[in-house]
Amino acid sequence: MNGSEVLRVVDAIHRDKNIDKEIVFEGIEQAILSAARKHYGEDYELEVSVDRTHGEPTITCNGSELPPDDLGDILGRVSAQTAKQVMIQKIREAERDSLYDEFDGLKGELVSGPIVRFEGGAAIVSLGKVEAVLPRSEQIPGEQHRTNERVRAVVLEVRKAGSRVKVILSRSHPELVLRLFETEIPEVSERVIEIRSLAREAGYRSKVAVSCIDTKIDPVGACVGVRGSRIRNIVDELSGERIDIVRWNDSLQVLVPNAMQPAEVEDVILCPMLGRVIVLVRDDQLSLAIGKRGQNVRLASKLVGWDIEVMTQAELDEQLEKSVMAFSEVPGIEEELAEALVSQGFFSFYDLSVIEPDELAELGGLTQEQCDEIVDFADKEAERLEALEAERKAEEARLRAIEREQQEIVDSNSASIGSEGATTSAATESAATEEPAGEASSEAADDSSSEAGDDPAAGAEDDSSAEAGEESSEASTEEAGDEQPAAASEGSGEEPAAESRQAESES
């Protein structure tokens, strides 16, 4: 094996695959060692080393170096194939590790590429060296993609999968909004404007709190841009997702009302022991503060990092009175301590069950045993109330299921009645369509009879036909005898009418 040839191969692999030369040298050594063991067997101690400067390989067998001529015998046809497979495997592993290190450093960064195909609900995005996966769960709800469409997403996860590297992308992660702000707004990328907090519900709404180190710059206005030009680009990229930009403040008394926008806040009550904030609003602002399905208050809570509870003044007064009465019934809690607990935001037995005993002792001047007794009582009471609430919900679910079944029965009965009514209506319409034909034939018969009455010749014909009918009637009467009296009476009843018509004709 030529040393210069080895160096050339190492350099080519290093440049093409971006693999460190040392890893390539180790792969070559491993390949030659595998070939040597296949040639000599497992009973010999073999060591292989490749000179990093000249590229010449050396083999040591049981402590003695083999001559260069034996290297050709070792790397025979079969051994050379084994060495090639080992080297290819080693290079693939090195290439995978290199790709993993490259994309692992891109976690949370913005990448873009075309969609090459779809596998189930996941979109496969080409990123050059690898094909990344954009799962359905990481896509924006309601967003539809197509093949060859170029998408932008953040790298969510990178992991090794056999000889490949699997890259997971996301368009629903809050980091995507941050990277888009850095891309579209120069002040954010230059760190003049800082995004202090961000909360997002992908596809619906995001809240971004910003601050600026330069007092002459309005951070909110700079992010919005002239006539909303900057924020519009971000909204378009997020498929119309609404973005609220608010001003950051280190004081919760100022930050919470900003986060609750567009609702107007009357007062903010902090409860540090529970990490809770009570926001008081007017009655007409209550639904706006809570938002659709609680979205506004939920995003505001994520933005400030505190639990936010929205109330009106009347609801707060009622809750305070109810909580004081409930806590007063707990053994070891007097009315003063109950009022102190409620003033700190403890409204339920669940809140009381999670209080630290030392904080309770400091707040009410109680002993450790008294605090443990109060906490245990509150814990049991919270479990009891939770069980009652679960039973109530189960009962409501059962009643709703019964109502659905009854409604389904009513709907099925209505459908069957409707089908029967449609059948009856069709029969009625068919009879109605046949009735005019009968009336027309009757009218035709009346017309013919009236015409015959006006025409003497027609009258004569009628007389002859009447006489013929009379004779046939008499004949049939004689044949039938007593079995058909009705027919005989009808024949006798027609004689006067026939004679009168004959007399009129003769006159």
Summary of the structure (lengths in Angstrom):
residues: 507
radius of gyration: 48.5
end to end distance: 147.8
largest distance: 160.2
contacts: 1430
relative contact order: 0.04
helix: 61%
strand: 18%
